[in-house]
Amino acid sequence: MKNRVKIVAIQITIALMFFVLWEVIGRASSTAFFFVGTPLTTLSELRQLITEGHFVLHFLTTGFEALSGLLIGTLVGSGAGLALWYSDTTARIARPFVLGLGTLPVFAFAPLMIVWFGIGLKMKVALAVFSTVFVAFTQSHRGATSVSSEYIDVLKGMNATRKQIFAKVIVPGSLDWVLSSMRLNVGFGLLGAFIGEFIAANKGLGFVILRAASLYNVPRVMAAAIGITILAITLDRMAQAVENRRHAIIQLISVPSSLWRHNC
């Protein structure tokens, strides 16, 4: 407990030192203020955004786009990655294509996303999905292939089918990899949503940043960036909460309901 308090105190001290240094640099000259603003003016812009009633709308819009893309990308990518456990040949065939598509920058597909999904909400979600699906695919497939062969051999000795082995061993054994990919994908999901808003949008934190930057309003840009930071921390905490309950999820998946209900 004392160690945790000490760590929090050090973190707060570092943050305060950063903001004081930022304030000093911003007030040093008009040129410095133009480029970086100051924490006080940033907070003033943030308060103005909130009181105008637009900040919550922009915050929730970006959050919905990122969360939807994160969930869809994780489910689709993890499902596909786990399914490739059934066929090593198919996995080897698919690997270079997944690697190639996964290394492409999201910006490269942004014009196509506009053609396929328009400029509305679907396009932003699609970009968030594209940003997350390949990480989830790779992580889940690695998890499936890293499951100990001893567990598989035990079930084979009991004449279990491949479907039963998949459900009782592969999926539970890969869950740590799947959930870790969800936390990794928080930033990628936000990036996809942000890029979509940056290209074409009339709401969202990316739209606020683009509009403020076009007017050289650095404090408002920083205020919107604070919103994205808060959103990233919130999504990460949500993913962490799910990850912390992985044992209950494994129990739900692999243990017969009659047993765990009885134990409860």
C-alpha angles and dihedrals in degrees: 000000000000091000091052092050089049092052092049090048091052091048092051091048092052091048092050092048090051093051093046090050090047091051092049093048092046092052094044093087143343089254092056090047091052092054103039108008117203135276091248094053090044091054089047090054091046091052090049091051090051096046091048087059095234101100096071091050093050091044094051093044094055091041093053092048093048095043093047092049091046094052096042094044092048094047095045096041095044093046092051093044093050092045091058088067086080092066124030090187092056090047091054091049093049097044099082092045092050091046092050095048092042093056094052113105115247090236090065091064097039096093090049091049089056090052093047101038106017124230098296134093094297092063093054092047091047091053090049090051092049090050093053109030098077095049089051091047094051095044095048093047091050089050092051093050093045095059109118113262089220092072091049091049091052092055091044088054087056090053092249117170123239089253091055092046089050094050099041102035115013099046097043091042091052096046095097089056092047093050093045089053088055091058091045090051096055091087093042092050091052090047092054093048091046093051090050090052090045091056101043127351144118096202139029134077091278089057090050091052094047093048094045092047091052088057092044090241098152096173091056090048089053091047091054089046088056087055091053090049091052089048092050092050091048093051091045091052090050091051090046091052090054091046091052089057094051093116091058089048091050090049091050092050103040107025120075110254092234090064102046093041089052091050091051 
